[in-house]
Amino acid sequence: MTKDPSSLTIKILDKEYRVACPAEEQDLLRHSAEFLNDKLNEARSKGSVLGSERIAIMVALNLAHELLQSRPYQEGYDQLDERVGNLQNKIDIALREIEVV
């Protein structure tokens, strides 16, 4: 049986999972799985939470919390993206006007 080039096998908490993933995103997914696995193993080693499902829920909750705390920075990037988009539109309009003349 041949492996599907658009999928990747990752290992999390000693279990293997086959995940569909475009080839150009596999490195990022692999690093994401390693990061998650490290966080899960860290939580498991502390021993305060028992059971794989509970460990996964607690780690997911902590990661979601960290992500939401970083959102104010993202809002700044969104505004920057909007400004760059507006400038690009102005450039496009100016170039079209030059082509017409």
FIVOLO-712352 format. One record per residue (C-alpha): residue number from 0; residue in one letter; x, y negated, z. Coordinates in Angstrom, 3 decimals. Example, Ala and Ser with C-alpha at 12.3 -4.5 7.8 and 13.67 -1.06 7.14 Angstrom:
2
0 / A / 12.300 / 4.500 / 7.800
1 / S / 13.670 / 1.060 / 7.140
//
This chain:
101
0 / M / 0.000 / 0.000 / 0.000
1 / T / 1.435 / -3.398 / -0.971
2 / K / 1.243 / -6.441 / 1.230
3 / D / -0.935 / -9.317 / 0.083
4 / P / 1.429 / -12.259 / -0.565
5 / S / -1.225 / -14.662 / 0.715
6 / S / -1.338 / -13.084 / 4.159
7 / L / 1.019 / -12.921 / 7.097
8 / T / 1.428 / -10.571 / 10.059
9 / I / 1.891 / -12.362 / 13.364
10 / K / 2.377 / -10.939 / 16.837
11 / I / 0.611 / -12.431 / 19.832
12 / L / 0.706 / -10.861 / 23.298
13 / D / 2.220 / -7.659 / 21.886
14 / K / -0.572 / -7.224 / 19.321
15 / E / -0.188 / -7.655 / 15.588
16 / Y / -2.689 / -9.653 / 13.558
17 / R / -2.891 / -9.930 / 9.774
18 / V / -3.887 / -13.469 / 8.813
19 / A / -4.779 / -14.852 / 5.390
20 / C / -2.452 / -17.748 / 4.675
21 / P / -1.190 / -19.456 / 1.510
22 / A / 2.528 / -18.846 / 0.933
23 / E / 3.415 / -22.521 / 1.326
24 / E / 1.896 / -22.588 / 4.839
25 / Q / 3.340 / -19.326 / 6.175
26 / D / 6.367 / -20.861 / 7.912
27 / L / 4.164 / -23.319 / 9.782
28 / L / 1.719 / -20.564 / 10.754
29 / R / 4.604 / -18.355 / 11.919
30 / H / 5.952 / -21.180 / 14.096
31 / S / 2.445 / -21.889 / 15.411
32 / A / 2.021 / -18.226 / 16.371
33 / E / 5.401 / -18.222 / 18.129
34 / F / 4.475 / -21.396 / 20.009
35 / L / 1.133 / -19.918 / 21.055
36 / N / 2.728 / -16.620 / 22.037
37 / D / 5.277 / -18.461 / 24.194
38 / K / 2.495 / -20.406 / 25.949
39 / L / 0.477 / -17.216 / 26.513
40 / N / 3.487 / -15.340 / 27.894
41 / E / 4.324 / -18.296 / 30.132
42 / A / 0.785 / -18.281 / 31.558
43 / R / 0.848 / -14.513 / 31.961
44 / S / 4.211 / -14.600 / 33.768
45 / K / 2.907 / -17.109 / 36.309
46 / G / 0.396 / -14.455 / 37.355
47 / S / -2.297 / -16.937 / 38.382
48 / V / -4.655 / -15.783 / 35.614
49 / L / -5.392 / -12.128 / 34.947
50 / G / -6.593 / -10.586 / 31.709
51 / S / -5.594 / -11.441 / 28.156
52 / E / -8.891 / -13.127 / 27.340
53 / R / -8.751 / -15.392 / 30.391
54 / I / -5.097 / -16.239 / 29.678
55 / A / -6.019 / -17.127 / 26.076
56 / I / -8.913 / -19.327 / 27.236
57 / M / -6.757 / -21.194 / 29.764
58 / V / -3.958 / -21.766 / 27.241
59 / A / -6.467 / -22.890 / 24.595
60 / L / -8.007 / -25.297 / 27.091
61 / N / -4.595 / -26.734 / 28.006
62 / L / -3.599 / -27.127 / 24.345
63 / A / -6.918 / -28.817 / 23.523
64 / H / -6.395 / -31.188 / 26.456
65 / E / -2.877 / -32.063 / 25.239
66 / L / -4.173 / -32.603 / 21.707
67 / L / -6.951 / -34.932 / 22.855
68 / Q / -4.491 / -36.906 / 24.978
69 / S / -2.411 / -37.556 / 21.847
70 / R / -5.366 / -38.894 / 19.829
71 / P / -4.764 / -42.617 / 20.509
72 / Y / -1.538 / -42.247 / 18.536
73 / Q / -3.468 / -40.589 / 15.701
74 / E / -5.903 / -43.499 / 15.546
75 / G / -2.927 / -45.789 / 14.852
76 / Y / -1.868 / -43.527 / 11.997
77 / D / -5.421 / -43.507 / 10.622
78 / Q / -5.394 / -47.305 / 10.518
79 / L / -2.022 / -47.255 / 8.794
80 / D / -3.328 / -44.746 / 6.233
81 / E / -6.294 / -47.032 / 5.570
82 / R / -4.032 / -50.047 / 5.075
83 / V / -1.769 / -48.101 / 2.714
84 / G / -4.838 / -46.945 / 0.781
85 / N / -6.077 / -50.527 / 0.471
86 / L / -2.676 / -51.667 / -0.778
87 / Q / -2.616 / -48.826 / -3.302
88 / N / -6.035 / -49.907 / -4.600
89 / K / -4.814 / -53.491 / -4.986
90 / I / -1.733 / -52.284 / -6.863
91 / D / -3.891 / -50.134 / -9.147
92 / I / -6.175 / -53.100 / -9.904
93 / A / -3.198 / -55.372 / -10.626
94 / L / -1.646 / -52.782 / -12.940
95 / R / -4.925 / -52.342 / -14.838
96 / E / -5.180 / -56.112 / -15.274
97 / I / -1.610 / -56.214 / -16.636
98 / E / -2.440 / -53.414 / -19.112
99 / V / -5.475 / -55.337 / -20.375
100 / V / -3.484 / -58.506 / -21.079
//
